[in-house]
């Protein structure tokens, strides 16, 4: 089972929020575009964008 702390760590790595992340920093618009492209979503980025964290 993935704990909330583990999920937060994984998301920080993927989002590029950690200095030692192997991924580049992603904006909210970048993340919406990623999930729309790879997970067949049809979300629209609007500011302010809600976050679960």
PQR file with spaces between the fields and no chain letter, atoms N, CA, C, O and H, PARSE charges and radii, in Angstrom:
ATOM       1  N    UNK     1       0.842   -1.186    0.000 -0.4000 1.5000
ATOM       2  CA   UNK     1       0.000    0.000    0.000 -0.0000 2.0000
ATOM       3  C    UNK     1       0.886    1.248    0.000  0.5500 1.7000
ATOM       4  O    UNK     1       1.911    1.298    0.680 -0.5500 1.4000
ATOM       5  N    UNK     2       0.476    2.243   -0.767 -0.4000 1.5000
ATOM       6  CA   UNK     2       1.214    3.504   -0.824 -0.0000 2.0000
ATOM       7  C    UNK     2       0.610    4.451    0.203  0.5500 1.7000
ATOM       8  O    UNK     2      -0.588    4.732    0.179 -0.5500 1.4000
ATOM       9  H    UNK     2      -0.356    2.202   -1.320  0.4000 1.0000
ATOM      10  N    UNK     3       1.449    4.934    1.097 -0.4000 1.5000
ATOM      11  CA   UNK     3       0.986    5.873    2.114 -0.0000 2.0000
ATOM      12  C    UNK     3       0.881    7.277    1.517  0.5500 1.7000
ATOM      13  O    UNK     3       1.408    7.540    0.436 -0.5500 1.4000
ATOM      14  H    UNK     3       2.422    4.706    1.117  0.4000 1.0000
ATOM      15  N    UNK     4       0.211    8.156    2.216 -0.4000 1.5000
ATOM      16  CA   UNK     4       0.077    9.543    1.760 -0.0000 2.0000
ATOM      17  C    UNK     4       1.450   10.206    1.656  0.5500 1.7000
ATOM      18  O    UNK     4       1.696   10.978    0.730 -0.5500 1.4000
ATOM      19  H    UNK     4      -0.217    7.942    3.094  0.4000 1.0000
ATOM      20  N    UNK     5       2.345    9.907    2.602 -0.4000 1.5000
ATOM      21  CA   UNK     5       3.693   10.470    2.579 -0.0000 2.0000
ATOM      22  C    UNK     5       4.469    9.979    1.355  0.5500 1.7000
ATOM      23  O    UNK     5       5.164   10.759    0.703 -0.5500 1.4000
ATOM      24  H    UNK     5       2.145    9.280    3.355  0.4000 1.0000
ATOM      25  N    UNK     6       4.350    8.693    1.049 -0.4000 1.5000
ATOM      26  CA   UNK     6       5.035    8.141   -0.127 -0.0000 2.0000
ATOM      27  C    UNK     6       4.509    8.781   -1.408  0.5500 1.7000
ATOM      28  O    UNK     6       5.284    9.118   -2.303 -0.5500 1.4000
ATOM      29  H    UNK     6       3.786    8.060    1.578  0.4000 1.0000
ATOM      30  N    UNK     7       3.191    8.947   -1.492 -0.4000 1.5000
ATOM      31  CA   UNK     7       2.583    9.561   -2.667 -0.0000 2.0000
ATOM      32  C    UNK     7       3.060   10.999   -2.835  0.5500 1.7000
ATOM      33  O    UNK     7       3.312   11.443   -3.955 -0.5500 1.4000
ATOM      34  H    UNK     7       2.562    8.674   -0.764  0.4000 1.0000
ATOM      35  N    UNK     8       3.182   11.718   -1.742 -0.4000 1.5000
ATOM      36  CA   UNK     8       3.673   13.100   -1.802 -0.0000 2.0000
ATOM      37  C    UNK     8       5.124   13.137   -2.285  0.5500 1.7000
ATOM      38  O    UNK     8       5.484   13.989   -3.098 -0.5500 1.4000
ATOM      39  H    UNK     8       2.978   11.358   -0.832  0.4000 1.0000
ATOM      40  N    UNK     9       5.950   12.226   -1.796 -0.4000 1.5000
ATOM      41  CA   UNK     9       7.345   12.162   -2.229 -0.0000 2.0000
ATOM      42  C    UNK     9       7.446   11.835   -3.722  0.5500 1.7000
ATOM      43  O    UNK     9       8.231   12.447   -4.445 -0.5500 1.4000
ATOM      44  H    UNK     9       5.658   11.534   -1.136  0.4000 1.0000
ATOM      45  N    UNK    10       6.654   10.877   -4.171 -0.4000 1.5000
ATOM      46  CA   UNK    10       6.656   10.500   -5.590 -0.0000 2.0000
ATOM      47  C    UNK    10       6.213   11.685   -6.443  0.5500 1.7000
ATOM      48  O    UNK    10       6.824   11.968   -7.473 -0.5500 1.4000
ATOM      49  H    UNK    10       6.016   10.379   -3.583  0.4000 1.0000
ATOM      50  N    UNK    11       5.161   12.376   -6.024 -0.4000 1.5000
ATOM      51  CA   UNK    11       4.668   13.508   -6.810 -0.0000 2.0000
ATOM      52  C    UNK    11       5.693   14.647   -6.851  0.5500 1.7000
ATOM      53  O    UNK    11       5.839   15.304   -7.882 -0.5500 1.4000
ATOM      54  H    UNK    11       4.665   12.146   -5.187  0.4000 1.0000
ATOM      55  N    UNK    12       6.402   14.888   -5.746 -0.4000 1.5000
ATOM      56  CA   UNK    12       7.436   15.933   -5.739 -0.0000 2.0000
ATOM      57  C    UNK    12       8.576   15.591   -6.691  0.5500 1.7000
ATOM      58  O    UNK    12       9.127   16.479   -7.341 -0.5500 1.4000
ATOM      59  H    UNK    12       6.283   14.355   -4.909  0.4000 1.0000
ATOM      60  N    UNK    13       8.930   14.317   -6.776 -0.4000 1.5000
ATOM      61  CA   UNK    13       9.978   13.895   -7.709 -0.0000 2.0000
ATOM      62  C    UNK    13       9.500   14.086   -9.142  0.5500 1.7000
ATOM      63  O    UNK    13      10.194   14.691   -9.959 -0.5500 1.4000
ATOM      64  H    UNK    13       8.482   13.596   -6.247  0.4000 1.0000
ATOM      65  N    UNK    14       8.302   13.565   -9.445 -0.4000 1.5000
ATOM      66  CA   UNK    14       7.754   13.658  -10.806 -0.0000 2.0000
ATOM      67  C    UNK    14       7.552   15.106  -11.232  0.5500 1.7000
ATOM      68  O    UNK    14       7.834   15.467  -12.375 -0.5500 1.4000
ATOM      69  H    UNK    14       7.738   13.074   -8.781  0.4000 1.0000
ATOM      70  N    UNK    15       7.068   15.928  -10.322 -0.4000 1.5000
ATOM      71  CA   UNK    15       6.806   17.336  -10.641 -0.0000 2.0000
ATOM      72  C    UNK    15       8.078   18.156  -10.791  0.5500 1.7000
ATOM      73  O    UNK    15       8.042   19.279  -11.294 -0.5500 1.4000
ATOM      74  H    UNK    15       6.839   15.635   -9.394  0.4000 1.0000
ATOM      75  N    UNK    16       9.209   17.593  -10.352 -0.4000 1.5000
ATOM      76  CA   UNK    16      10.465   18.332  -10.415 -0.0000 2.0000
ATOM      77  C    UNK    16      10.619   19.311   -9.274  0.5500 1.7000
ATOM      78  O    UNK    16      11.388   20.268   -9.370 -0.5500 1.4000
ATOM      79  H    UNK    16       9.239   16.680   -9.944  0.4000 1.0000
ATOM      80  N    UNK    17       9.883   19.076   -8.181 -0.4000 1.5000
ATOM      81  CA   UNK    17       9.931   19.982   -7.039 -0.0000 2.0000
ATOM      82  C    UNK    17      11.158   19.781   -6.153  0.5500 1.7000
ATOM      83  O    UNK    17      11.483   20.657   -5.352 -0.5500 1.4000
ATOM      84  H    UNK    17       9.259   18.299   -8.103  0.4000 1.0000
ATOM      85  N    UNK    18      11.835   18.659   -6.280 -0.4000 1.5000
ATOM      86  CA   UNK    18      13.046   18.393   -5.492 -0.0000 2.0000
ATOM      87  C    UNK    18      14.273   18.797   -6.292  0.5500 1.7000
ATOM      88  O    UNK    18      14.321   18.599   -7.506 -0.5500 1.4000
ATOM      89  H    UNK    18      11.570   17.947   -6.930  0.4000 1.0000
ATOM      90  N    UNK    19      15.251   19.355   -5.623 -0.4000 1.5000
ATOM      91  CA   UNK    19      16.479   19.771   -6.309 -0.0000 2.0000
ATOM      92  C    UNK    19      17.176   18.608   -6.993  0.5500 1.7000
ATOM      93  O    UNK    19      17.769   18.779   -8.058 -0.5500 1.4000
ATOM      94  H    UNK    19      15.212   19.516   -4.637  0.4000 1.0000
ATOM      95  N    UNK    20      17.111   17.409   -6.382 -0.4000 1.5000
ATOM      96  CA   UNK    20      17.815   16.248   -6.927 -0.0000 2.0000
ATOM      97  C    UNK    20      16.923   15.393   -7.824  0.5500 1.7000
ATOM      98  O    UNK    20      17.261   14.248   -8.124 -0.5500 1.4000
ATOM      99  H    UNK    20      16.630   17.270   -5.516  0.4000 1.0000
ATOM     100  N    UNK    21      15.792   15.940   -8.250 -0.4000 1.5000
ATOM     101  CA   UNK    21      14.861   15.200   -9.099 -0.0000 2.0000
ATOM     102  C    UNK    21      15.472   14.958  -10.470  0.5500 1.7000
ATOM     103  O    UNK    21      16.198   15.801  -10.996 -0.5500 1.4000
ATOM     104  H    UNK    21      15.517   16.871   -8.005  0.4000 1.0000
ATOM     105  N    UNK    22      15.173   13.808  -11.038 -0.4000 1.5000
ATOM     106  CA   UNK    22      15.638   13.514  -12.389 -0.0000 2.0000
ATOM     107  C    UNK    22      14.719   14.139  -13.434  0.5500 1.7000
ATOM     108  O    UNK    22      15.013   14.103  -14.629 -0.5500 1.4000
ATOM     109  H    UNK    22      14.582   13.123  -10.611  0.4000 1.0000
ATOM     110  N    UNK    23      13.600   14.713  -12.978 -0.4000 1.5000
ATOM     111  CA   UNK    23      12.632   15.332  -13.880 -0.0000 2.0000
ATOM     112  C    UNK    23      12.702   16.846  -13.765  0.5500 1.7000
ATOM     113  O    UNK    23      13.002   17.388  -12.702 -0.5500 1.4000
ATOM     114  H    UNK    23      13.360   14.742  -12.008  0.4000 1.0000
ATOM     115  N    UNK    24      12.421   17.516  -14.870 -0.4000 1.5000
ATOM     116  CA   UNK    24      12.364   18.970  -14.876 -0.0000 2.0000
ATOM     117  C    UNK    24      11.092   19.437  -14.168  0.5500 1.7000
ATOM     118  O    UNK    24      10.105   18.704  -14.093 -0.5500 1.4000
ATOM     119  H    UNK    24      12.177   17.075  -15.733  0.4000 1.0000
ATOM     120  N    UNK    25      11.129   20.659  -13.653 -0.4000 1.5000
ATOM     121  CA   UNK    25       9.972   21.253  -12.997 -0.0000 2.0000
ATOM     122  C    UNK    25       8.819   21.350  -13.986  0.5500 1.7000
ATOM     123  O    UNK    25       9.017   21.715  -15.145 -0.5500 1.4000
ATOM     124  H    UNK    25      11.930   21.254  -13.713  0.4000 1.0000
ATOM     125  N    UNK    26       7.619   21.024  -13.529 -0.4000 1.5000
ATOM     126  CA   UNK    26       6.435   21.103  -14.365 -0.0000 2.0000
ATOM     127  C    UNK    26       5.448   22.101  -13.760  0.5500 1.7000
ATOM     128  O    UNK    26       5.178   22.084  -12.559 -0.5500 1.4000
ATOM     129  H    UNK    26       7.458   20.728  -12.587  0.4000 1.0000
ATOM     130  N    UNK    27       4.928   22.955  -14.606 -0.4000 1.5000
ATOM     131  CA   UNK    27       3.903   23.900  -14.186 -0.0000 2.0000
ATOM     132  C    UNK    27       2.567   23.166  -14.115  0.5500 1.7000
ATOM     133  O    UNK    27       2.449   22.024  -14.559 -0.5500 1.4000
ATOM     134  H    UNK    27       5.148   22.969  -15.582  0.4000 1.0000
ATOM     135  N    UNK    28       1.573   23.829  -13.557 -0.4000 1.5000
ATOM     136  CA   UNK    28       0.235   23.250  -13.527 -0.0000 2.0000
ATOM     137  C    UNK    28      -0.264   22.943  -14.926  0.5500 1.7000
ATOM     138  O    UNK    28      -0.861   21.892  -15.156 -0.5500 1.4000
ATOM     139  H    UNK    28       1.669   24.756  -13.196  0.4000 1.0000
ATOM     140  N    UNK    29      -0.027   23.844  -15.856 -0.4000 1.5000
ATOM     141  CA   UNK    29      -0.452   23.628  -17.242 -0.0000 2.0000
ATOM     142  C    UNK    29       0.253   22.417  -17.847  0.5500 1.7000
ATOM     143  O    UNK    29      -0.362   21.653  -18.591 -0.5500 1.4000
ATOM     144  H    UNK    29       0.458   24.699  -15.669  0.4000 1.0000
ATOM     145  N    UNK    30       1.546   22.231  -17.534 -0.4000 1.5000
ATOM     146  CA   UNK    30       2.295   21.060  -18.012 -0.0000 2.0000
ATOM     147  C    UNK    30       1.675   19.767  -17.493  0.5500 1.7000
ATOM     148  O    UNK    30       1.541   18.793  -18.234 -0.5500 1.4000
ATOM     149  H    UNK    30       2.046   22.852  -16.930  0.4000 1.0000
ATOM     150  N    UNK    31       1.299   19.766  -16.219 -0.4000 1.5000
ATOM     151  CA   UNK    31       0.723   18.562  -15.616 -0.0000 2.0000
ATOM     152  C    UNK    31      -0.637   18.228  -16.216  0.5500 1.7000
ATOM     153  O    UNK    31      -0.927   17.062  -16.482 -0.5500 1.4000
ATOM     154  H    UNK    31       1.408   20.558  -15.618  0.4000 1.0000
ATOM     155  N    UNK    32      -1.470   19.238  -16.431 -0.4000 1.5000
ATOM     156  CA   UNK    32      -2.772   19.000  -17.054 -0.0000 2.0000
ATOM     157  C    UNK    32      -2.575   18.449  -18.462  0.5500 1.7000
ATOM     158  O    UNK    32      -3.259   17.505  -18.859 -0.5500 1.4000
ATOM     159  H    UNK    32      -1.234   20.186  -16.215  0.4000 1.0000
ATOM     160  N    UNK    33      -1.652   19.026  -19.215 -0.4000 1.5000
ATOM     161  CA   UNK    33      -1.371   18.543  -20.570 -0.0000 2.0000
ATOM     162  C    UNK    33      -0.906   17.083  -20.542  0.5500 1.7000
ATOM     163  O    UNK    33      -1.337   16.289  -21.379 -0.5500 1.4000
ATOM     164  H    UNK    33      -1.096   19.793  -18.893  0.4000 1.0000
ATOM     165  N    UNK    34      -0.029   16.714  -19.592 -0.4000 1.5000
ATOM     166  CA   UNK    34       0.467   15.350  -19.468 -0.0000 2.0000
ATOM     167  C    UNK    34      -0.677   14.368  -19.239  0.5500 1.7000
ATOM     168  O    UNK    34      -0.787   13.359  -19.936 -0.5500 1.4000
ATOM     169  H    UNK    34       0.321   17.359  -18.912  0.4000 1.0000
ATOM     170  N    UNK    35      -1.532   14.669  -18.255 -0.4000 1.5000
ATOM     171  CA   UNK    35      -2.623   13.748  -17.942 -0.0000 2.0000
ATOM     172  C    UNK    35      -3.668   13.706  -19.057  0.5500 1.7000
ATOM     173  O    UNK    35      -4.273   12.660  -19.293 -0.5500 1.4000
ATOM     174  H    UNK    35      -1.442   15.489  -17.689  0.4000 1.0000
ATOM     175  N    UNK    36      -3.884   14.816  -19.737 -0.4000 1.5000
ATOM     176  CA   UNK    36      -4.794   14.809  -20.887 -0.0000 2.0000
ATOM     177  C    UNK    36      -4.249   13.920  -21.997  0.5500 1.7000
ATOM     178  O    UNK    36      -5.000   13.172  -22.623 -0.5500 1.4000
ATOM     179  H    UNK    36      -3.393   15.665  -19.545  0.4000 1.0000
ATOM     180  N    UNK    37      -2.955   13.999  -22.240 -0.4000 1.5000
ATOM     181  CA   UNK    37      -2.333   13.245  -23.326 -0.0000 2.0000
ATOM     182  C    UNK    37      -2.239   11.755  -23.019  0.5500 1.7000
ATOM     183  O    UNK    37      -2.588   10.932  -23.865 -0.5500 1.4000
ATOM     184  H    UNK    37      -2.345   14.607  -21.732  0.4000 1.0000
ATOM     185  N    UNK    38      -1.775   11.395  -21.825 -0.4000 1.5000
ATOM     186  CA   UNK    38      -1.468    9.998  -21.534 -0.0000 2.0000
ATOM     187  C    UNK    38      -2.570    9.242  -20.796  0.5500 1.7000
ATOM     188  O    UNK    38      -2.534    8.013  -20.730 -0.5500 1.4000
ATOM     189  H    UNK    38      -1.491   12.064  -21.138  0.4000 1.0000
ATOM     190  N    UNK    39      -3.541    9.953  -20.243 -0.4000 1.5000
ATOM     191  CA   UNK    39      -4.603    9.283  -19.503 -0.0000 2.0000
ATOM     192  C    UNK    39      -5.992    9.666  -20.028  0.5500 1.7000
ATOM     193  O    UNK    39      -7.000    9.514  -19.337 -0.5500 1.4000
ATOM     194  H    UNK    39      -3.570   10.951  -20.296  0.4000 1.0000
ATOM     195  N    UNK    40      -6.015   10.165  -21.269 -0.4000 1.5000
ATOM     196  CA   UNK    40      -7.261   10.454  -21.971 -0.0000 2.0000
ATOM     197  C    UNK    40      -8.194   11.361  -21.162  0.5500 1.7000
ATOM     198  O    UNK    40      -9.410   11.171  -21.151 -0.5500 1.4000
ATOM     199  H    UNK    40      -5.197   10.289  -21.830  0.4000 1.0000
ATOM     200  N    UNK    41      -7.610   12.332  -20.498 -0.4000 1.5000
ATOM     201  CA   UNK    41      -8.401   13.304  -19.733 -0.0000 2.0000
ATOM     202  C    UNK    41      -8.743   14.471  -20.653  0.5500 1.7000
ATOM     203  O    UNK    41      -8.149   14.619  -21.721 -0.5500 1.4000
ATOM     204  H    UNK    41      -6.622   12.486  -20.507  0.4000 1.0000
ATOM     205  N    UNK    42      -9.673   15.274  -20.251 -0.4000 1.5000
ATOM     206  CA   UNK    42     -10.045   16.463  -21.013 -0.0000 2.0000
ATOM     207  C    UNK    42     -10.136   17.665  -20.076  0.5500 1.7000
ATOM     208  O    UNK    42     -11.029   18.503  -20.198 -0.5500 1.4000
ATOM     209  H    UNK    42     -10.155   15.154  -19.384  0.4000 1.0000
ATOM     210  N    UNK    43      -9.196   17.728  -19.147 -0.4000 1.5000
ATOM     211  CA   UNK    43      -9.177   18.801  -18.166 -0.0000 2.0000
ATOM     212  C    UNK    43      -8.646   20.090  -18.784  0.5500 1.7000
ATOM     213  O    UNK    43      -7.934   20.064  -19.787 -0.5500 1.4000
ATOM     214  H    UNK    43      -8.470   17.048  -19.049  0.4000 1.0000
ATOM     215  N    UNK    44      -8.996   21.197  -18.179 -0.4000 1.5000
ATOM     216  CA   UNK    44      -8.535   22.513  -18.625 -0.0000 2.0000
ATOM     217  C    UNK    44      -7.844   23.172  -17.444  0.5500 1.7000
ATOM     218  O    UNK    44      -8.364   23.177  -16.328 -0.5500 1.4000
ATOM     219  H    UNK    44      -9.574   21.218  -17.364  0.4000 1.0000
ATOM     220  N    UNK    45      -6.670   23.727  -17.700 -0.4000 1.5000
ATOM     221  CA   UNK    45      -5.947   24.425  -16.635 -0.0000 2.0000
ATOM     222  C    UNK    45      -6.500   25.829  -16.499  0.5500 1.7000
ATOM     223  O    UNK    45      -6.538   26.589  -17.466 -0.5500 1.4000
ATOM     224  H    UNK    45      -6.248   23.724  -18.606  0.4000 1.0000
ATOM     225  N    UNK    46      -6.928   26.168  -15.295 -0.4000 1.5000
ATOM     226  CA   UNK    46      -7.381   27.521  -14.983 -0.0000 2.0000
ATOM     227  C    UNK    46      -6.720   27.945  -13.689  0.5500 1.7000
ATOM     228  O    UNK    46      -6.532   27.129  -12.787 -0.5500 1.4000
ATOM     229  H    UNK    46      -6.898   25.550  -14.509  0.4000 1.0000
ATOM     230  N    UNK    47      -6.371   29.199  -13.594 -0.4000 1.5000
ATOM     231  CA   UNK    47      -5.708   29.720  -12.422 -0.0000 2.0000
ATOM     232  C    UNK    47      -6.758   30.333  -11.500  0.5500 1.7000
ATOM     233  O    UNK    47      -7.560   31.125  -11.993 -0.5500 1.4000
ATOM     234  H    UNK    47      -6.524   29.862  -14.327  0.4000 1.0000
ATOM     235  N    UNK    48      -6.817   30.037  -10.229 -0.4000 1.5000
ATOM     236  CA   UNK    48      -5.927   29.130   -9.497 -0.0000 2.0000
ATOM     237  C    UNK    48      -6.344   27.681   -9.683  0.5500 1.7000
ATOM     238  O    UNK    48      -7.528   27.364   -9.796 -0.5500 1.4000
ATOM     239  H    UNK    48      -6.165   29.393   -9.829  0.4000 1.0000
ATOM     240  N    UNK    49      -5.350   26.816   -9.711 -0.4000 1.5000
ATOM     241  CA   UNK    49      -5.568   25.395   -9.913 -0.0000 2.0000
ATOM     242  C    UNK    49      -5.588   24.710   -8.561  0.5500 1.7000
ATOM     243  O    UNK    49      -4.676   24.907   -7.758 -0.5500 1.4000
ATOM     244  H    UNK    49      -4.388   27.073   -9.620  0.4000 1.0000
ATOM     245  N    UNK    50      -6.605   23.912   -8.293 -0.4000 1.5000
ATOM     246  CA   UNK    50      -6.706   23.250   -6.994 -0.0000 2.0000
ATOM     247  C    UNK    50      -5.695   22.122   -6.879  0.5500 1.7000
ATOM     248  O    UNK    50      -5.373   21.460   -7.865 -0.5500 1.4000
ATOM     249  H    UNK    50      -7.346   23.752   -8.945  0.4000 1.0000
ATOM     250  N    UNK    51      -5.200   21.910   -5.674 -0.4000 1.5000
ATOM     251  CA   UNK    51      -4.243   20.861   -5.380 -0.0000 2.0000
ATOM     252  C    UNK    51      -4.767   20.017   -4.236  0.5500 1.7000
ATOM     253  O    UNK    51      -5.483   20.513   -3.365 -0.5500 1.4000
ATOM     254  H    UNK    51      -5.461   22.448   -4.873  0.4000 1.0000
ATOM     255  N    UNK    52      -4.407   18.722   -4.236 -0.4000 1.5000
ATOM     256  CA   UNK    52      -4.846   17.852   -3.135 -0.0000 2.0000
ATOM     257  C    UNK    52      -3.913   17.941   -1.956  0.5500 1.7000
ATOM     258  O    UNK    52      -4.234   17.432   -0.883 -0.5500 1.4000
ATOM     259  H    UNK    52      -3.826   18.319   -4.943  0.4000 1.0000
ATOM     260  N    UNK    53      -2.749   18.583   -2.121 -0.4000 1.5000
ATOM     261  CA   UNK    53      -1.775   18.669   -1.028 -0.0000 2.0000
ATOM     262  C    UNK    53      -1.765   20.038   -0.422  0.5500 1.7000
ATOM     263  O    UNK    53      -1.006   20.294    0.512 -0.5500 1.4000
ATOM     264  H    UNK    53      -2.488   18.997   -2.994  0.4000 1.0000
